Structures are given as structure tokens and as C-alpha cells.
Amino acid sequence: MTDEAPLLTTAEVARLLGVKPATVYAYVSRGLLDSRRNADGKNSLFDRREVDAFLAGRKRPGTPGIQTGITLIRDGRLHYRGHDVVALAHVAGFEEVVELLWTGTRRHAAFLPDPALLHLARAVTAPLPATARHTDRLRVTVAAAAAGDPLRFDTSPGAVVATGRTLLGTMVAALPAARESGRAKQIADMLWGRLTAWEPSPREHNLLNAALILLADHDIAASTLAARVAASTRAHPYAVVGAGLAALDGPLHGAASSLAHPLLAAVIDRPDPTDVIADRLRSGDPVPGFGHRLYPDGDPRAAALLEMLGDTRARDAAERLTDVMRARSGVRPNVDLALAALTVEYGMPSDAGETIFAVARTAGWIAHALEEYADRPSRFRPSGEYAGRTPA
């Protein structure tokens, strides 16, 4: 008799979960399910116990009590307060969209750093080693800015909005500059000069501005839940952003584009990306930048950003990767691949996509904090299901 669980085919898993086989592959690409090859190496097999655990997790109720008016994902589209996000990315400025998230009104506002907090942030991040990522520096900056703000515990809506504007400007301005950008007054302009020495045209500004808008919020993602839990305890806005940055750091969340960056860079000079994909699969790792469980028919953020990249080498490489992945497993690119294409095309470091993600999503965390501050405090107290030794 063996304890080994039976193995299921992709079709059997799809029937159990009530989804299409392409969605099963999307779960694998996101690291939500593990698969292995069968004896002929052509088809995927799944451990029945893992599939059962995944199914049980999907049946659990969502985190209770979170009713949000910020973001809606429905029918493959993403909306901020009723506005289609892809449409906003084509016509609005990031600051304008942030104001929409925070106040419900589209209007432009200046997100300028506080001189005293900026001086403090630069002083505390200067000793960090050269190996420190931008997101490491953002976390240190946020903690230092909190220590430098004696009024940080004011969670009234007006104070939180004012803090958010200053914090976003300070976070970006405190990053080391790759090129002199003069007195940039918009977040996209300031951030561009921190990510690459490439001289931007209005087109490049619009690209980064669009990426920030597309990533500003995404319903109750892991980092957003962490931010809301912090806000529920009435932690100040800096601590809320710190909680979000901590959860964002994982390779299955904000750091995913950092994994797609070298994959895309390896493909850019190859007419056929099959060998690169095969090497990735041979190592047992999913191919980064593909699949999203909320968008089984394709991530609209990825489609929009790749379209805006236009006729570029990075977009061409992304399309060649996509052709192979869709033919093989039916999965489509997600926003992580599009971010990687943007960063590869303009000579940005591999962690640049993570930086863009963190800056953009800070706006979303503050929007959710504003909702949470208006709700009952300390309302997140789930109970664990004890599975250890029974007490004597």
C-alpha cells in the first residue's frame, strides 16, 4: 500500500476546479499550483492532494467586512471608481488618477517632496550598500519620514491626503538619480531620472505615466490587505505604506517583473525563444510574466502597456514569447511581462519594474487606508485552525 497521492491530468484538474485548461496553466505560471511532466514529457500532471487543498482555499470566504468603492475587476476589465483604467492610462496624469483614488474627484495636484523629510531620507539611505535595491531604499525612506513627522498619527481624511502627496514625492526624490532631470514636478518625470540615463521624450513620459496608472491599485491584493490590516489598527499612513511594501517584496507579487526582465533580455536577440523557455521549464520554475487568475482571457494592463510601447525590440521579444506560450499552454502575458518590456527597452535595471510597482501601488494603499480609517477599528482578527499537539 502506498501513501502517494494519485496524479491528475490537466483536463481532470480543470473539471475539478470548474475552469478551462488554460486557466489551470495560468495558476501554474503564477505559482499557485505545481505540475510535473508525465513519462513522455509532453503533458502535465498534478498532485491530487495539492489540487484538493487549492480547491478548499478557493471555497473559503473572503476576508470579512471589506467593502470597497475603489477598484472593480469585472468581465476582464479594471476600473477605478467607475472609470476604465486603460482609458485613464491614455488620457490622464498619474497625479490626477491618484486624486481620483483618494478623493473621488479627477484633478491635478502637485506631489512635491518635503525638504526636511527629503534631507532626512537622503541622510539615512546614503550608507546603504550598492547592492541595495530601490525598494530597500523606499522602505528606509518611509520609516525615516515617519520618524520625522510628529503629526503622523493624524488620520483625518485631509491630513492623510496631504501626507500621501508629500510622501510619494519624497519617496521618489530620495532615490539616487541616474541622470539629472532638472526640477521635475511630476512623479513620472522624477521617477524616470531615477531608473535610467535615457533622455526621455514626451512619449517616454507617457509610457511611464501609463504604467503608474495601470498599477496604482488592484482590489484586495496581498499587499493591499496588509495595508488595510495596518490601517485597521489605526497605524499612521507611513506604517500603512510600510506594511504594503513588506508584502510587495515577494517574488509572487511586486517583484515578479524582476524575474521576467532577464527572460525577456535573453530573448531579445533570438528569433526563436523556445530554447530560453525550455531552459526555464527544465529548472522546474514557471515562466514569469504569464497568466493571471483574475484575467484568464488576458491581462488588460499588459495589453495596453505593450501596445503603447509601439514598434520596439522589447515588444517584439514579448510577442515572440507570447506566441510560444499561447501555442503551448494557452496562457497570456500579464502586467509583469509588460513592465519587463518597458524596463528592458530603456536600459533600466532588472528591479526597475518592482520600483515602478511600489511607487504606483503606494497610491492604492493610501486610498484603502482612507476607507479603513472610516470603518470600525481592529476589525481583522481571524482565528487559526490549530493543527498541533493536543494539550495533556
C-alpha positions, 0 to 999 in steps of 0.5 A: 500500500502506498501513501502517494497521492494519485496524479491528475491530468490537466483536463481532470484538474480543470473539471475539478476546479470548474475552469478551462485548461488554460486557466489551470496553466495560468495558476501554474505560471503564477505559482499557485499550483505545481505540475510535473511532466508525465513519462513522455514529457509532453503533458502535465500532471498534478498532485491530487492532494495539492489540487484538493487543498487549492480547491478548499482555499478557493471555497473559503470566504473572503476576508470579512467586512471589506467593502470597497468603492475603489477598484472593480475587476469585472468581465476582464476589465479594471476600473477605478471608481467607475472609470476604465483604467486603460482609458485613464492610462491614455488620457490622464496624469498619474497625479490626477488618477491618484486624486481620483483614488483618494478623493473621488474627484479627477484633478491635478495636484502637485506631489512635491517632496518635503525638504526636511523629510527629503534631507532626512531620507537622503541622510539615512539611505546614503550608507546603504550598500550598492547592492541595495535595491530601490525598494530597500531604499523606499522602505528606509525612506518611509520609516525615516519620514515617519520618524520625522513627522510628529503629526503622523498619527493624524488620520483625518481624511485631509491630513492623510491626503496631504501626507500621501502627496508629500510622501510619494514625492519624497519617496521618489526624490530620495532615490539616487538619480541616474541622470539629472532631470532638472526640477521635475514636478511630476512623479513620472518625470522624477521617477524616470531620472531615477531608473535610467540615463535615457533622455526621455521624450514626451512619449517616454513620459507617457509610457511611464505615466501609463504604467503608474496608472495601470498599477496604482491599485488592484482590489484586495491584493496581498499587499493591499490587505496588509495595508488595510490590516495596518490601517485597521489598527489605526497605524499612521499612513507611513506604517500603512505604506510600510506594511504594503511594501513588506508584502510587495517584496515577494517574488509572487507579487511586486517583484515578479517583473524582476524575474521576467526582465532577464527572460525577456533580455535573453530573448531579445536577440533570438528569433526563436525563444523556445530554447530560453523557455525550455531552459526555464521549464527544465529548472522546474520554475514557471515562466514569469510574466504569464497568466493571471487568475483574475484575467484568464482571457488576458491581462488588460494592463499588459495589453495596453502597456505593450501596445503603447510601447509601439514598434520596439525590440522589447515588444517584439521579444514579448510577442515572440514569447507570447506566441510560444506560450499561447501555442503551448499552454494557452496562457497570456502575458500579464502586467509583469511581462509588460513592465519587463518590456518597458524596463528592458527597452530603456536600459533600466535595471532588472528591479526597475519594474518592482520600483515602478510597482511600489511607487504606483501601488503606494497610491492604492494603499493610501486610498484603502487606508482612507476607507479603513480609517472610516470603518470600525477599528481592529476589525481583522482578527481571524482565528487559526485552525490549530493543527498541533499537539493536543494539550495533556 
